[in-house]
Amino acid sequence: MVTNGKRYRLLLNNNSGDEHPVHLHRHSFEITKIGDKPMSGVIKDTISMPRYSTAEIDFIANDPGPTFFHCHHQDHMDEGFAGLITYR
């Protein structure tokens, strides 16, 4: 659950042997780290997570309503790689 107007950091950890294009609906996010490399200024709504990789992304909760967060591979969504971010 998020609060409107606040900035949130999501820590993504791909421990699998599959690539995952991870998508956040209704929001854009800033990629702040890939692996151990800090970044700034890269704005996306999808990030490709290679096998056995990590990333950090920040988004501002500024579009109230149910927000779907998922892998773009349909079989991965079918297996549960999806979630819903809700606002307070």
C-alpha positions as CSV (number, residue, x, y, z in Angstrom):
1,M,0.0,0.0,0.0
2,V,1.4,3.4,-0.9
3,T,0.5,7.0,0.0
4,N,-0.2,9.6,-2.7
5,G,2.7,11.9,-3.4
6,K,5.4,9.8,-1.7
7,R,8.5,8.3,-3.5
8,Y,9.1,4.6,-3.2
9,R,12.0,2.4,-4.0
10,L,11.5,-1.2,-5.3
11,L,14.4,-3.6,-4.9
12,L,14.2,-6.2,-7.8
13,N,16.1,-9.4,-7.4
14,N,16.0,-12.0,-10.3
15,N,17.2,-15.2,-8.8
16,S,16.0,-17.3,-11.8
17,G,17.5,-18.4,-15.0
18,D,14.9,-16.5,-17.0
19,E,14.9,-12.9,-18.3
20,H,12.0,-10.8,-16.9
21,P,10.7,-7.6,-18.5
22,V,9.1,-6.1,-15.4
23,H,6.4,-3.5,-16.0
24,L,4.6,-1.0,-13.8
25,H,1.3,0.3,-15.0
26,R,0.1,3.9,-14.7
27,H,3.5,5.2,-13.5
28,S,7.0,5.8,-14.7
29,F,10.0,5.0,-12.6
30,E,13.6,6.0,-12.3
31,I,16.3,3.3,-12.5
32,T,18.6,4.1,-9.5
33,K,20.8,1.0,-9.6
34,I,21.6,-2.0,-11.8
35,G,23.7,-4.6,-10.0
36,D,26.2,-2.6,-8.0
37,K,26.2,0.4,-10.4
38,P,24.3,3.5,-9.3
39,M,22.3,5.3,-12.0
40,S,20.1,8.4,-12.2
41,G,17.9,10.1,-14.8
42,V,16.8,6.9,-16.7
43,I,13.0,7.0,-16.7
44,K,11.0,3.9,-17.9
45,D,7.8,2.0,-17.2
46,T,9.5,-1.4,-18.0
47,I,12.9,-2.8,-17.0
48,S,14.5,-5.9,-18.5
49,M,15.9,-8.0,-15.7
50,P,18.5,-10.4,-17.1
51,R,19.1,-13.8,-15.4
52,Y,20.5,-13.6,-11.9
53,S,20.5,-9.8,-11.7
54,T,19.4,-7.0,-9.4
55,A,18.0,-3.5,-9.8
56,E,16.5,-0.7,-7.8
57,I,13.8,1.5,-9.2
58,D,12.1,4.6,-7.6
59,F,8.6,5.7,-8.5
60,I,6.4,8.5,-7.2
61,A,2.9,7.4,-6.1
62,N,1.1,10.2,-8.0
63,D,-1.7,8.4,-9.9
64,P,-4.2,7.0,-7.2
65,G,-5.9,3.8,-8.0
66,P,-5.0,0.1,-8.4
67,T,-1.7,-0.3,-10.1
68,F,-0.7,-3.5,-11.7
69,F,3.0,-4.6,-11.5
70,H,4.1,-7.7,-13.4
71,C,6.4,-9.6,-15.7
72,H,5.5,-9.2,-19.4
73,H,5.9,-12.9,-20.1
74,Q,2.4,-14.4,-20.0
75,D,3.5,-17.7,-18.6
76,H,5.3,-15.9,-15.7
77,M,2.2,-14.0,-14.9
78,D,0.2,-17.2,-15.0
79,E,2.6,-18.6,-12.4
80,G,2.1,-15.6,-10.1
81,F,4.7,-13.0,-11.2
82,A,2.2,-10.2,-10.7
83,G,1.0,-7.9,-8.0
84,L,-1.3,-5.0,-7.3
85,I,-0.1,-1.8,-5.6
86,T,-2.9,0.0,-3.9
87,Y,-3.2,3.5,-2.4
88,R,-4.2,4.5,1.1
